[in-house]
Amino acid sequence: MNRISIYLFFLLCFVTAQAQVVPKETEKIEPVLIENDSILSDTILLPEIIISKEKLSLEDKKQFLILQNRVYKTYPYAKLASERLVALKKGMSFLKTNKEKKKYFKIVENYLTNEFEEKLKKLSRKQGQILVKLIHRQTGITTYELVSDLKSGWKAFWANTTARIFDINLKTKYQPFEVNEDFLIETILVRAFESGRLQNQPPASPVDYGALNESWQAKASQSH
């Protein structure tokens, strides 16, 4: 994903350690799927399904597990983006001149480029799409707006133009009440927080999962 990786990871300013997912085996799900482009194709579309009391088909379960793996891999980055954005703004508040700020930004950007570019380039196209959604969930601002605020509107425009080549839209918002995939992502996060698989960081806008689940149950009933 080349330079677009830097624009995504630029939001993780002041990162001093690689994001990690703390495993906690509370239950085993079979089959265990590990995303690998040579095995699992990113062209597979997630079916319009909801998580309910009804038993999922084998194919639905497979798609859900693929999505789950993508969320496990990208959520820690989005969490760090929120934390480092706060740290960045705090650090910038101590700088008085534009020259100091530009120098400061250059140091951070060079560090991120040297330290994390290769890691981000390993993300698949679909993982990049989900990361953009999760950054919006955690910060309340789209990746496009963050790049525009931190760099410039011109940089944001070209970052998004480059991202679109990889089928990634930096303006994408996280909309669990409207988009089925986002609802599934929220379901995965809720389960991961409860099991301890992922560390919970409150989203920028609280999500009432009970109301969210009821909303999708109602939509499912209407479609039958």
N, C-alpha and C positions, 0 to 999 in steps of 0.2 A: 504493500500500500504506500510505500515510499514517503514523500513529504507530507501527505495527509496524516500520517501517523504522528508527526511532530505537532500538527495543529490540534489533534486530539489530546496528545499527552502534554502539550503546553499548559493545559488546564490543571495539571497535577504539579504545579509549581512548589518548590521546596521539598520535593520527595527525597527522603533520605534512606528509604528502605523499600525493597520490592514488595508489592502488594502480595499478601498471602491469604489463602483460604484455610481456615483451621478445620480440619476434618473431625467429625464426631459421628462415629458409626452407631446410630440409634436403630437403624433398620436397613435391611439389604433389599435392593430392588434389582430384579433380573429382567432382561439382560442389562449389564452395566455397559453404557455406551461412552466411548471417549471420542470426541470429535476429531476426525482426521479427514482432510479433503480427499485422500485417496480411497477412503472407505465410505464416508458419509458425504453425499453430494450436497453442497449449499443450495442447489437448485430445487431441492425438495421443499414444497410449500407446506406450511403448518395448516392443517385442516381447521375449519371453523368449528371448534369443539369447546365445551366448557367442562370444568371439573365438578362433578356432582356425585350423587350416590350411585348413579348408574355405572356399571363396569365398562371401562374403555376397551375398545377393540385393540388388538395387538398392534396395528399400524398407528392408531391414535397414541397409544402408550409409547411407541417408538419415537414419534415426533415430539411428544412431551419431554421425553428423556433427553433428546437432542437439544431442545430449547433449554432445559434445565442445566445441561452442561455449559451452554453458552452464557447463561446468567451467572453461574458459579464463577466463570472465568472473568467476566467483565464487571460485575458489581463492585469488587474491591477497588478497581480503578475509578469508578464513579464516586465511591465513598471518599477516596483520597482527593479527587477533584474538588469536592465540597470543602474538605478540611483545608486543603492547600490554598483554595481561593480566599478563604478567610485570612489565612496567614499572609498571603500575598498582599491583600488590601491593607493589612496591618503594617506590613513592612514598608509599603509604598507611602503610607501616611507620615513616615519619618523623613522622607526625601523631599527636599524643598524645590529643587530646580528640575526642569525637563531633561537637562544633560545628565543629572544624577540618575533619573528614572530610566532613561534610555540605556545608560551604561549598566544599570542594575538588571534590566530586562535582557540585555545581551548576554550577561554572565549566566543568568538562569537558562536562557534558551540554548546556549552552547552546552551547558551541563546536561540538559535534557536530551539534546541531540546525541551527544557522545555516550550517555549512560543508558538511554531507554529506547532509542530508535529501533534497534534490532528486535527488541521484545514486542513492540507495537506492530512491526511489520509482519509478525507471525500471526496476528489476528486475521481470521477469515473475513470475507465481506459481510457475512451475516453477523458475526460477532461485533464488527464495527458499527453496524446498524443498531444493534442492541445497546452498545456502549453509549451511543448518542442519546438514545431514549433514557437510559439510566442517569446520564449526566443531567438531563433536564429534570428527572425525578428528584435527584438529590440537591440540585442547586436552584431549581425553579427558573432557570434561564436556559435557553437553547444553546447548543454549542456554537452556532452562528453568532448569537448575541455576545457570548463570552469572548470569542475571538475578536469581534468588533470592538468590544470594550477594552480588552487587554492590548490589542494591537492597533487595528484601524478598520474602518468599514471596507476599505479597498482590500486589505488582507483577508477579511472575512469573505468577501465576494469571490476572490480567487481560490480561497480554501474550499468553499462550497462547490465552485466550478470543478475543481480537481476531484473532490469527493464524489460528485455525481458520476464521474467516469467509473467509479467503483460501486455505483448504485447506492451511495450513501448521501443522504440529505441532512446537512448540519442544522437545518431549520426544524427537523422533526421533533414533535413534542410527545411526551408520555401521556397517553390518554386511556387509562384502564376502563373507564366507563363507556368509551366509544369503540375502542379497538380490541378485538378478541385476543390478539397476541399479547397486548399489554396487560389484559386481565390475567392471562396465563403466567406472565412474568411476575405479577403481583402475588399470585398464588404460590409460585415457586419461592419467592422471597419470604412470604409469611411462614411457610413450612421450614425454610432454611433458618430463619431467626428462631423459631420455636425449638428446633433440634440443636441449635448451636453451630450449625454448619457455616453460617455467615454471621458476622457481627452486625447487629441492627444499628443503623444510623437513621433517625427520623427523617423522612423526606421533607422537602421544602414546603410542600402542601400536604397536610395529613390525609391519609386515605382510609375511609371507613370500610374495612374489608367486608363486614357483615352486609352493609348496604350494597356494596359492589357485587357480592355474590348473589344477593337477591335480585339485583338488576339483571344479571345474566341468566339467572334461572327463569325469570319472567320472559326474557327474549327467547329462550329455548322453548318455553311452553307455547309461545305465540307462533313459533315456526313449525310446530307439529300439527 
